[in-house]
Amino acid sequence: MAQHPRLRIDTGLLIYFCDPHSPWQRGTNENTNGLLRQYFPKGTDLSKHSAEALEAVAQALNTRPRKALNWRTPAEALNAFIG
């Protein structure tokens, strides 16, 4: 996120950062980390996995419905937002 000012300028998105050591401010992020740990335990060296394997996990998570998104998938929520 070192380039967050450029992202803000290029996209017009508001960028927010949570306070350090405040996991309650990062609910969806922490939930996603937990989902990722089902595939890759904490400390896993991701360079040991192929791009195809990483893409398969991304696909699985992006097509999994989430309560926080009214049971839509992240892909559906993103498409609704940008479409």
Beta strands, then each sheet from edge to edge (+ up, - down):
end
